Amino acid sequence: MAAEERLISTAEGTMRSAFGATEWLLLSATALMWGSSFLLIAFALEGFRPLAVTFVRVSLGLVFVMTLPAARRARFAASDRPRLALLGVSWLALPLVLYPIAQRHVSSSVAGMITGSQPLMVAAMAAVLLRRRPRQAAAGGLAVGFVGVLLVVSASTKGAKSASVGGTVLILVAVACYALATNLAVPLQQRYGALAVIGRAQLVAFVLLLVPGVVALAQSTPTVGSIAAILPLGVICTGAGYVSFTTLVGRAGATRGAVAIYLVPVVAIALGVLFRDERPSPVALVGVALVTLGALVVGRSEH
């Protein structure tokens, strides 16, 4: 069966040259929007239950995307609909449920640091899906990066309660989902465009979350601060952020496009320190540095 006919597949990017102004703009915008999402989730949880946070952010993101004509015009081939459904689960419904549950037990900066491992998982999955063995430099980068992940996880769970350990595990599962979805999104974006793909994926997630989300919303007690946090979390992070990242990976490919995630921990740590007085441990910061170094090596090896 051809690679493009498999349910789980990916593709090379359409742009193999160095990043230009458009790519750097997409990368920077994605990093800022997604890096701030962890802080916004932390504030939103002060008034909303975890499932309510996910449901509201997906609903707002869907409304934002579907107001744009390009999101509504595309017609998807029947063979691509199962991939869109899987994308809706792996990129939205499942990980966006796991993050607010996990962040009841771990800080926003820790969540951001662990998310920094996503480019490494993306590269490893891309190598498998493309049936291409990583080059020696890429293999070394993956090894260095995973050592960094181990340092971040160990520093985050050292002496922690079982709930904190469980929260860390949930974030790792969510990151693995993101890595799979990043690869799935590439060929779909190239065929239909980012707006159409994200709009349909968000619709899948909305339908899946509708009943539990409404129940959780009815059980929530929103505050002014939590509402102020959840609005940009939905419209900006879940709407515009997904569109910008999907556009980037369609152009640059999953491995190179995931370079945007390198900056996510930096944004998350800075905002956590500024607004929630979080203090990441030195070991965790060393781990973040190793993750970033490993991911940079993997990304450069694709050129």
RAMO-V436865 format. One record per helix or strand of 3 or more residues. SS is the DSSP state (helix for helix, strand for strand). FROM is the first residue (numbers start at 0). LEN is the number of residues. If there is no record, write none. Layout:
SS:FROM:LEN
SS:FROM:LEN
This chain:
helix:2:3
helix:20:24
helix:49:17
helix:68:5
helix:77:25
helix:107:8
helix:117:12
helix:135:22
helix:161:31
helix:193:25
helix:223:29
helix:253:23
helix:281:19
